[in-house]
Amino acid sequence: MADQEPVVTYERIERTAVVTMNRPRYRNAQNSAMTYALDDAFYRACADDEVSVIVLGGAGEHFSAGHDIGSPGRDADVDFERRAGLWWGHTDKAGGESRFAREQEVYLGMCRRWREMPKPVVASVQGACVAGGLMLAWVCDLIVAAEDAFFADPVVRMGIPGVEYFVHPWVLGPRVAKEFLFTGRRMSAQRAYEIGMVNQVVPGERLGDASMELAGEIAAMPRFGLALTKKAVNQAEDLMGRHSGLDSAFGLHHLAHAHNAEVGKDSLSGMDAKSMKRAADDS
């Protein structure tokens, strides 16, 4: 059955836009409908002069368990109006051409688009922040995490070198990035704070308030100054090779998909949402 509630909700509280993923039954797994609804919400917030800061959260117990690879609302075969680039649609294509076109748009392209939002974005993270969920947190400028939050990119279990938005070396540092990927282990909120990936760790009952307090403090700064500061930091990261590194890793990601399809039964090496969760729970 398709989702009955909107997959993303939007609320403005004073000068903060609160954007919330709303598929709690599926741990906020991201289908394409959610991706484009997020894009609508972010565009709305960026276009609203009354909004200075955006807070991104997830309804229910988890921020996001990643890309939707198994719920009844999975819509990988549906073509949406493209916004992140000029690549053609994927639904009438086959093989690697179809997968590359879709992921260039809904994964890599959208994350790059959202990273360039001129307004600061705070991720408010509880529970699982896994794979595609990790990508969403990483496009945000700051992360506030509940004590129960955990982070993981387990797709190496599929023989794939990390998620499509491959910023691990810049966010985690090279050695921690390798440990994170090689083991597939979950990283606690506390360790994420210690390595500088998370800005604050708070008790779960304080997550919403702490995220809004941080957003309110940022909103007191000049809007144009915030936009220029964000751009300055993003440009510095790109001068460190982030943009080119993303392109390179995206190509390796698709080589892995093609290899899996050639030697096995599918491009995900036979893994699905349930088997990925079992493997993570056992790690």
N, C-alpha and C positions, 0 to 999 in steps of 0.2 A: 504494500500500500504506500502511495506517495505521501510525503509529509503534508499535514493539514495546516500546521502553523507556519508563519513566515520563517524562512530558514535564517534570516538575520533581522534583528530589531534595531531600531534607532531612537535615541532620546537625547535631547539637549538639556543639560542641567547647568544653568548659568552660562559660562563660557566654554563648557566642555561638552563635546559630542560623545555619547556612550554608544558604541557599536558592539552588539552582542551576537555571537554565533548561537543559533537556536535549534540545534538537533540533539538535545541531551540524551534522547533514547539511544542514539548511535554514537555517544561520546563526542558529539560535534565533528564527526567525520565529514570531510569537505567533498561534496559533489560539485559539479559545475554550476548548478543553480546557486549554491552558497557562494562560490567564487564570484559570480557576477553580481549577486546581491551585496557582497562585501564591497565590490567596486562601486556600485551605486551609492552605498552609504558613505564611503570615503570621498567620493566626488561631491556628494551633498555637503559633507562637513567642510571640505576645502573651499567650496564656493560660498559658504555662509560667513559673512563678515562678523557675525556675532559669536562664531566659534574660534577659539584660540588653540585648543588642544583636543586631541582625540584619545579616548580610552577604548581599547579593544579587549573584550572578554568573551567567555564562553558560559552558556547557561548550564546549570547542573553541576555534577561533581568533577567534570573535567574541562580543561581549556579546549583541547582538540586531540583526538587520537590519530589524526593524519588524514591522508587521502582516502576517499571512500572506495574501497575495493571489494565491497561485499554486501552493502545494505540494500533494501528494496528500492531505495531512492537513487541508486547509482545510475548516472546518466552519461556515461562515457560515450555512448552512441548518439548523443544529441548535439546538434550544431547550434551554437549561440553566436550572436553578432559579435565579431571580433573587435577588441579594443586595445590590446597590448602590442599589436604589431600588424604587419601587412601580410603575414603568412596566410595561405589559403586554408579553407576548411578541411576537416579530417574525415568527415563521415562518408564521403564518396571515394576515399582513397584506401589503399591496402598496405599492409606490412609496415615497414619502418617509416614510410612516407606519412602514413596516417598518424602513428604514434608521435613522430617528431613534430608534426604540425600542431597536434593538440597540446603537447606538453610545452612547446615553444610559446604557446598562447596562455594556457590556463595556469601553468606552474611557473616557469622561469620568467615569462613576460609579465605576468601580473605582479609577481614579487618585485621585479625591477621597477615597475610602474608605481607600486605602493611605497617603495623605499624613497621615491622622489617626491612624495607628498610634502608640500611646503610647511605644513604644520606639524609640531611634535606629536608623536604617537606613543602612548604608554600601553604596554601589554600587561594585563591583569590575569595572572596564571595560577590555576589551581589544578590539582590532579595531574592527569596525563597531558604532556606536551610532546608529542611523538611525531617524528618524520614530517609530514606535511604541516602538522601543528607547530613544529619547531621552525619551519620556514616562516610561518605567520608571525611568531614571536620575534624572529630575527629581523623582519622588515621594520619592526617597531624600534623607536629610538631608546626607550627605557623599558625595563622589565621589573615589575613588582610581583613577587611569587609568594604564595602561601607555603607554609611549612610542609604541607603534604605534596607539593608539586614535584614532579620528576620529569626529566628530559631524556630523550633517547632518539637515535637514528639507527634503527635495526636493519635497514635494507641491505646491508652487506650479507645478511642471511640469504638473500635472493641472488647473491653474486653481483650486486650492483653497488658501485662505489659512492654511496650516499645519495641523499635526495637531490632533486633537480636544482634547487637554489643552494649551491654548494659554497657556503661562506664559512665553513668550519675553521679553516686555518686563521681567518681574520678574527672570528668571534672567540675561538677557544685557544688559539696558539697552535703551532704545528704538532707538538708532542701530545698535548691533551687531545687534539683533534684525532690523531692516530689511535690513541687509546680508546677514545669514545667510539670510533668506527670499528676498529679491529675486534673489540670485545662485544659490542652491541649492548653493553651494560647500561642500566639506567643511571643518570646523574641526579643526585638529590639537589633540592633547592639550596641547601647550605653549601655544597661544593660548588654549585654554579655561582653562588655569591662570592666564594673565596677566589675563584679564577677570574672574576670580573664580568661574567656574562649576565648576571642578575644584579640589579641596583639595590633592592631591598627584599628581605625575607620577613614575613609577618605571620602571626597566627591566622588560621583560616578565617575566623570570624571577623578579622580586621582587614581582610584583603580589599573589599570594596571601598571602605573608608580610606585606607592608606593610598589606594590608587587615585581616588578623587582628590585627596589632600595634595598629593604630588602634582596632579594636573592643575589644581588651583594655584599652587605656587608658581608653576611655569606660566600660567595664563596671565599673571601680573606683569610679565615682561613684554616689551614692545613686539608686536606681531612680525614686523618686517625684520627686526633684529633676530628673532628666533629663526625665521626662514633662512636668512643669510648664514647664520651660525650652523644650522643643520646642513646647508649646502657646502659650507667650508669643510666640515668634518667628513661628509660623504666624498667630496672631491679628494681629500687627503687619502682616504681608504682606496679610492680608485687609482691614485698614483702609486699605491703599494701593490698594484696588480690585481685588485679585486675583480674588476670588470672582465679583464682578459681571462683570469682564472675561472670565472663562472662559465665562460664560453667553452673553455677547454674541458672542464669537468662535465659539462652538459653533453659534449660529444662522447666522452667515455661512458657516461650513463647510458646512452643509446647504443653504444657498442655492446654493453652488457645485456641490454634487452634483446638485441638481435642474436647474440650468442645463445642466450637462454632459449629463444624460440627455435634456434637451429638444432640444438642438441637435446632439448627436452620437449615437454608438452605445451609450454606456453612461455611468454616473455617474463613471467614472474617466478620462474623456476619452480612452478608447482605450489608456491606459497599462496595463502589467502589470509584474510583478516584473522580468522580463528587460529590458524597455525602460527602466525606471527605473534599473536598475543600469548599463546602457550609457551613459545620459545622465550619470550621476554619474561614471563612469570617464572620460568625455570632458571633464568640467568642470575 
